[in-house]
Amino acid sequence: MNVYGENLKKLRREKGSSQEEIARFAEIKSKSTISKYERGDIMPALDVAKKIADFFGVSVDSMTIRTQIIENTITERNSKELIGLPKEYINAIKIAYNNNISPEKLIELIDFTTKLRK
């Protein structure tokens, strides 16, 4: 599997999207084409790669470089090693990320709820 295909499959699974959803968004006729991208059988044209990247809210560049994949299983030990936070906080951040809530919006939501509690 190529880097692009690995990253595409990883992002799709993290977001809980189907190949069909991505194909519709990127205006691709068949979900089997997405499967071929994931397997590395073919590579998308640049305009299609841009649409797929937009679907996930990432850059085309980020889909073509190999990055270290952090294990999805969060334990108390590794969460503190990663960023010094309890796993519940990291899980909350993952939920925000998986729901396409930007860091800026997350901060706005926290500020808003803090004001409501006062």
BELUR-V125584 format. One record per run of one state. SS is the DSSP state (h for helix, s for strand, l for the rest). FROM is the first residue (numbers start at 0). TO is the last residue. If there is no record, write none. Layout:
# BELUR-V125584
SS_FROM_TO + SS_FROM_TO
This chain:
# BELUR-V125584
l_0_1 + h_2_14 + l_15_17 + h_18_24 + l_25_29 + h_30_38 + l_39_44 + h_45_55 + l_56_58 + h_59_63 + l_64_74 + h_75_82 + l_83_85 + h_86_97 + l_98_101 + h_102_116 + l_117_117
